[in-house]
Amino acid sequence: MTPTASPSTSDGRSPYDQAGRRRVGLCQRSLRCPGGMPWLADMREAPEDRAVRSFLSAIRVGDLCGGVASEVTRSGVAVTLDGFPARPLGFVGSLDRPWGQPRSEGVEVGQRITAEVIAIDPPAGRVRLSLAATGNPELWAFLKRLAPGQILAGTVASIESFGVFVALDDGPGHPVFPGVGFITIPELSWCHFETATDIVRVGERVSCGFLHFDTTNGEARLSLRATRPDPFQDFADGVAAGRTLRGRVTRLVPFGAFVQVADGVEGLIHLKDLARTPVRTPQEVVGVGDEVLVVVTDIDRGRRKLALSRRELPSR
């Protein structure tokens, strides 16, 4: 196969800005690839659908798109993109507008904007744009450089009911939140806990694994538990289905009881497996704090789920 030539523009202008991001309007109107095969559309599609699909095929996440705000609502801004005047394909969600800007100073109909592409939905014919990205280029550039699994160090800046903010040692600060790093509640620990303060404290130094770049909030999603051994996997290495274990009841729920069988490892006894005779509630046979014997019936490493039973205990 003969390789196609590198893309060029008909007027000799570079389709990239100084930061190396593609200017989509320019690319869409004037890029040509000599020797390349044209895009083949499904002839059953309506002409406008084919035009939308063709236009979107040239756009990539991270591109800069220019356009005009055609409609402004509480949910966001519809944008008619350069190169496709037929209807608005761009959309800036309410969380993707410039942070900290009063609503009275927001985007107005007819205003020209330049925003970064953060998602493309070809079936819906929509390009999700972020003005927060173009308004905070240093923060965006830092977050884009991070790789999944990378270890980031910082200080716990704030503890909320929905997670923990971390002020990272490296990179710029966040224009709105207490820290650029954020740990959701499940990512704090492998073990069951009641509140985030059981695991960390404000001012505490932490090292976390980077999970992904949250483009909606301009955050580095982090995991504290990823930097620590998973007790469930260690448990699964030494225990097989059919093993009888002793554990302590930690929680009762309508569908059964959770039992801790090792440090950081809990399993569920389903209601039907709590006793040999049917029971309507777990409280009929066990209580929180009870020491019980259980049989391991299933170990799911991938989902970190442990199934237990009292009904299958050997008869005495």
Long-range contacts (C-beta under 8 A, 24 or more apart in sequence): 2-35, 4-33, 4-34, 4-35, 4-36, 5-33, 5-34, 5-35, 7-31, 7-32, 7-33, 8-32, 17-64, 19-137, 19-141, 21-62, 21-63, 21-64, 21-116, 22-60, 22-63, 22-64, 23-63, 23-64, 23-66, 24-58, 24-59, 24-63, 24-64, 24-65, 24-66, 24-81, 24-82, 24-83, 24-117, 25-65, 25-66, 25-67, 25-81, 25-82, 25-83, 27-58, 27-63, 28-55, 28-58, 28-59, 28-82, 28-83, 28-84, 29-82, 29-83, 31-58, 48-86, 49-125, 51-84, 51-86, 52-84, 52-89, 52-125, 53-122, 53-125, 55-81, 55-83, 55-84, 55-89, 56-89, 56-120, 56-122, 56-125, 56-127, 57-122, 59-117, 59-120, 59-127, 60-117, 60-120, 61-117, 61-118, 61-119, 61-120, 62-116, 62-117, 62-144, 63-116, 63-117, 64-114, 64-115, 64-116, 64-117, 64-134, 65-90, 65-114, 65-115, 65-116, 65-117, 65-127, 65-129, 66-112, 66-113, 66-114, 67-112, 67-113, 68-110, 68-111, 68-112, 68-113, 69-107, 69-108, 69-109, 69-110, 69-111, 69-112, 69-113, 70-109, 71-109, 72-106, 72-107, 72-108, 72-109, 77-107, 77-113, 79-113, 79-115, 79-129, 81-127, 89-125, 89-126, 89-127, 90-115, 90-126, 90-127, 90-128, 90-129, 91-126, 91-127, 91-128, 91-129, 92-128, 92-129, 92-130, 92-131, 93-128, 93-216, 95-132, 95-216, 95-217, 96-128, 96-129, 96-130, 96-131, 96-132, 96-133, 96-215, 96-216, 97-131, 97-132, 98-131, 98-132, 98-135, 99-132, 99-135, 99-136, 99-175, 99-176, 99-218, 100-175, 100-176, 107-131, 116-140, 118-215, 119-215, 130-215, 132-218, 133-215, 133-218, 136-172, 136-175, 136-218, 138-172, 139-171, 139-172, 139-174, 139-175, 139-180, 139-218, 140-218, 142-170, 142-171, 142-172, 142-180, 143-171, 143-180, 143-213, 143-218, 143-219, 143-220, 144-213, 146-210, 146-213, 146-220, 147-210, 148-210, 148-211, 148-212, 149-209, 149-210, 149-226, 150-209, 150-210, 151-207, 151-208, 151-209, 151-210, 151-227, 152-181, 152-207, 152-208, 152-209, 152-210, 152-220, 152-222, 153-205, 153-206, 153-207, 153-208, 154-179, 154-181, 154-205, 154-206, 154-208, 155-179, 155-203, 155-204, 155-205, 155-206, 156-200, 156-201, 156-202, 156-203, 156-204, 156-205, 156-206, 157-202, 158-202, 159-196, 159-197, 159-200, 159-201, 159-202, 160-196, 161-196, 163-196, 164-188, 164-196, 164-200, 166-206, 166-208, 166-222, 168-220, 174-218, 174-219, 175-218, 177-217, 177-219, 180-218, 180-219, 180-220, 181-208, 181-219, 181-220, 181-222, 182-214, 182-217, 182-219, 182-220, 182-221, 182-222, 183-208, 183-221, 183-222, 183-223, 183-224, 184-221, 187-211, 187-221, 187-222, 187-223, 187-224, 187-225, 187-226, 188-224, 188-225, 189-224, 189-225, 189-228, 190-225, 190-228, 190-230, 190-231, 190-232, 190-264, 191-231, 191-263, 191-264, 192-250, 192-251, 192-258, 192-260, 192-266, 199-224, 200-224, 230-304, 231-262, 231-263, 231-264, 231-265, 232-264, 232-265, 232-301, 232-304, 232-306, 233-301, 235-261, 235-262, 235-265, 235-306, 236-299, 236-301, 239-296, 239-299, 240-296, 240-299, 241-296, 241-297, 241-298, 241-299, 242-295, 242-296, 243-295, 243-296, 244-293, 244-294, 244-295, 244-296, 244-313, 244-314, 245-293, 245-294, 245-295, 245-296, 245-308, 246-291, 246-292, 246-293, 246-294, 247-291, 247-292, 247-294, 247-308, 248-289, 248-290, 248-291, 248-292, 249-286, 249-287, 249-288, 249-289, 249-290, 249-292, 250-288, 251-288, 252-282, 252-283, 252-286, 252-287, 252-288, 253-282, 254-281, 256-282, 257-282, 257-286, 259-292, 259-294, 259-308, 261-294, 261-306, 261-308, 265-306, 266-306, 267-294, 267-296, 267-305, 267-306, 267-307, 267-308, 268-305, 268-306, 268-307, 268-308, 269-294, 269-308, 269-309, 269-310, 270-307, 270-309, 272-311, 273-297, 273-308, 273-309, 273-310, 273-311, 273-312, 274-310, 274-311, 275-310, 275-311, 276-311, 285-310
